[in-house]
Amino acid sequence: MAQTKKTVKRNATHILSYIFQIDKDIRNGDYPNANKLNKEHGWNLSRSTFGRYINILRDDYGAPVEYDFQKNGYYYTDNTFFIQQVMLKEGELLTLSTILPLLEQYKNTPLEKSYRDLMEKLIQMLPETITVDSALINNEVHFISDPITTLEKGVFENVLKATKMHKTLLLEYKTAQNTDYEERRFDPYHMICQKGSWYVLGYSYHAQAVRLYAMPRIRKCEITKDKFSIPKDFKLDEHIDVQMGAWGNSGEKFKVEIEFVKGLKTYVMERTWHKGQTLCENKDGTVYLSFETNQLGQTASWILSFAGGAKILNPPKLRNYVQDAARQILANG
């Protein structure tokens, strides 16, 4: 019985694996041809297929490839040439193109330059022949970020180093209410980026308690030789809520219950507002949302952003926060 020959369609990635190996053999001075490659790598390339791969090297990658009749193989006229071997799918290119706008949250920190340099290196490694028709790459999509605060030079680096090394900081700090700086000793436990600004959570010797310092209000930040240990009973989630924020923590968790008006149904229902939330539509078209948080102050600010479209069911303390803020807004108006 005659065997049926299976036809295998080689995809672009499979073809590139051949081309990259041919490039490697040329740079190694092996003067490859179809026969040599088949014998060396166990391939089964025809001369015509090998010729197409050489043309791809020459035409698509600009390789200075020539044939040496005496050595019966190919070589590069420029021995410094090599293929920059980065294979990315279109979806991966789109992902790459969206990262640079998101780096805004690292503005005014050393991480911004490090990340941008890394992204530029990745972009430079891509073959010049790669083109993607994408709104993200053509700047037809924009990201609107929160206002960025400014840090004094050296603050971010020293806070980050001290946090990693568990070293006490000696710094000058200005609270939101004061105009003068005060010298403080501070053990940094954890760094937080919230809505465009950086904070450091740790032990304040001045308050003799765990406090959150806004890094834009820090100056003359120095790392001391004194080491500290984070208490074993320290729990980060008791001090911040990664969904709501890091300010206004009372230390107590509350179950927040909110009812949104009909007009906000689609907007509210299509989003995840908090981990572990309960979100459902009521019979009358309003929307019920509940979650637990220790950030009533930040939750109140978030509720106010709905301009009367959110009704607080619980807890009463949150309702008081919002009512007080609304009265203050009217008084200042």
RAJOQUI-V395677 format. One line per field, one symbol per residue. ss: DSSP state (h for helix, s for strand, l for the rest). phi: phi as a letter, one per 20 degrees, with the letter a starting at -180 (. if undefined). burial: # if it has 16 or more other C-alpha atoms within 10 Angstrom, else .. A space follows every 10 residues. Layout:
ss->???
phi->???
burial->???
This chain:
ss->llllllllll lhhhhhhhhh hhhhhhhlll lllhhhhhhh hlllllhhhh hhhhhhhhhh llllssssll llssssllll lllllllllh hhhhhhhhhh hhhhhhlllh hhhhhhhhhh hhhhhlllll llllllllll llllllllll llllhhhhhh hhhhhlssss ssslllllll lsssssssss ssssllssss ssssllllss sssshhhsss ssssssslll lllllhhhll slllslllll lllsssssss lhhhhhhhhl lllllllsss slllllssss sssllhhhhh hhhhllllls sssslhhhhh hhhhhhhhhh hhl
phi->.feefeedee efffffffff ffgfffffme lfcgffffff dmeceefffg ffffffgfee dmfeecedff elaebefdfe fbeeecdcfg fffffgfefg fffgfdfmcf fgffffffff ffffffgfff ccecfffeme ccdddfgeed dfgnffgfff ffffeldfdd bdccffeedd ecfcdbdfeb dcdclncdcc daeeffelaf cddfffedbl eceeefeccf gfefcgfedc cfedqcdmfe ndeceeccdd fgfdgfgffe cdebfmfdcb eefenfcdcb adbddfffff fffffelnec deebegffff gfffffffff fef
burial->.......... .....#.### .##.###..# ####..#... .........# ..##..#... .##.#..... ..####.... .##....... ..##.###.. ...######. .#......#. .....##... .....##... ........#. #...##.### .##..##### ####...... ...######. ####..#### ####.....# #########. ###....#.. ........## ##.####.#. ...#.##### ##..#..#.. ..##....## #....##### ########## ..##.....# .#.....##. ##........ ...
